[in-house]
């Protein structure tokens, strides 16, 4: 049975941090559902103004449940990440997936602004966009969370990454966790990562 992942999208998402995981996971045979957190399926990226039509809305996914999904991916970019963080429905979906042992993946500002406030970085090794770790450490480093300047950090069911320049490695780490190391290496070779 194919693995399935959700990529959450809000207006102002970081282009590369969303599109690269979507593309690389699909190349590896993982089914990707893009999910708009608004009532509209139409979402626009931050830099390139890329207009994407999501596969579903957050309300639709929440209604059907997350049982069939194996991972959730949160791109960074502003104001997209702030919108993800402000959405109670988004937080509930992420927490539900975490409680069910699903893979939680966040890049750039998303680990600091979305995962940390939900308590999902407590006791975890993590990374994020440079400088954003101060926001995390202000809330949960006292709970044994540890920031790293590694480009990608995997700790249990949480994968975090630093930014647009690490999006390929981030996607490969997700593929390795969902499938295996050979699938991640094959993808890396195919795209010259």
N, C-alpha and C positions, 0 to 999 in steps of 0.2 A: 504494500500500500504506500502510495506516495506521501511524503512529508508535506505539511502545509504550514505556511507562514502568513501572518498579517503584517502589513506595513501601514502604520497610521499616518495620515496626511492632514495637515492644516495649512491654510493659506500662509505663505511665507516660509515653507519648508526649504531647507538647503538642497539645491538641485542634485548635486553629486551624492550626497548622503542618503538620498531616497532612491534615485535612479540606479546607482551602482548595485546596491543589494538586490533590488528588484530584478535587474538584468542577470546578475551572476547567479542568484538562486534559481531562476528559471532555467538558465543554461545547465545547471546541475540536476535538473529534473524535479525541483521543489515547486509545488504549486503556491503561487503568491496571490493573495487577495489584497488589493489596495483599498484602504478604508478611509473615507472622508469623515472627519469628526463633526462636520456641519450637516445640515439637512440637504445640502446640494452635493451631487457627485462631482461637480467641477471644482478643482483646486488649482491654485497657481503658485509656482515656485518663487523663491526670493530673488535670485540674481538674474536668471535668464527669462523670467516670466513664462516658464514652460507651463502650458495649460494641460493638466492631466484630468482624465475622466476616471474617477475611482470605480472599483468593481462594486462597492457597496457603501452604504452609510454606516456610521457607528450604531445608530438605532437598529438597523437591520441585523447587524452582527450580534448585538446584545440580545435581540429578540430570539435569534436562532441558537445562541449559546456558542461557547468556544471549545466545546468538547472535541471537535474534529481538528483543531489547530494544534500545532506543535511549538510555534514560536510567535513572538510579537516583536516588531522592530520599530523603533522610534528614531527618525532622523532629527537632526538639529536644525538650526536656522531660526532667525527671528523675523517676524513675530510668531512663526509656526510653533516653536517649542513652548513659548509662553501660553499659546492657545491650548496646547496639549495639557500643560500643567494646570490651567484654569478650569478644564473640563472635568467635572465630577464623574461623568459617565466614562471618560477615558481612564481616569484613575481606578474606577471600579472594575473595568475590563482588565486592566493590567494586573491589579491585585488578585482577581479571580484566576487569571492564568498563572501567576506566581504561586498561589495557594495550591494549584493543581500540578505543580512541578514542571510547568511549561518553560521554555527558554525565553528569557527576557533580555532584549538587546537594545542598547541605546548608544548614540554617538553624539559627540560635540557637547552642546549644552544640555541635552536630554538627560544624561545621568544626574547632573546637578539639579536641574529644575523640575524634573518629573520623578525620577526614581527615588532620590534622596527624601523628598517630602513624603513619599508613600512608605518610607521605612524599608525600602528594598535594597539599600546599600549597607544596612547595619551588619557589621561583622564581615563585610566583603572587601576584597581587594578590588579596586576600580580605577578607571581613568576617565578623563573628560577633556573638554577644551581648556587650554592653559589659562589659569586664573579662576576658572569656575570651581575648582576644587575647594576654594575658600568657602564657597556657599555650602558645599557638602560637609566640610569639616566643622563648620559652625553648628551643624545640626546633628551629625552622626559619627564623626571620627572618635568622639568620646566613647562610642559603643563599639570600639575595635574595628572600625572601617579604616582602610589604609589606601591612600592615593598613590598611584604609580605614574611615572612619566612614560611608561611603555606605550606603544602605539595602539595595542589592543590588549585587553585584560579579560581573561575568562576565569570566573570563580563560581564553581557549581553551575547553577542554571542562569547566571547573569554574565552577559558579555557587554563590555563597554569599550569605546574607542574615542579617539581624540578629535577628529575633524575630517573635513573633505578630503585631505591628502591621505587619510588612512582608510577611506571607505572600501577600497578593494580588499585590504587585509581584514577588515571588519567582516565583510561578506564571506571571505574564505573561512574565517573562524566560525561563522554561523553554519556554513556548509559542513565543516569538519564535525561540529557538535551534532548536527541533525543527521548526517549521513556517516561519513568516516573520513579519515585523513587522506586516503587515496582519492576520494572524490574532490576534496579541497585542493590537493596537489594537481589533479587533472585540470580543474578549472583554472588554477594559477598558471599552468603551462599554456593552456589554450588562449588565455587573454594576455599572456606575457607579463603577468604580475610579478 
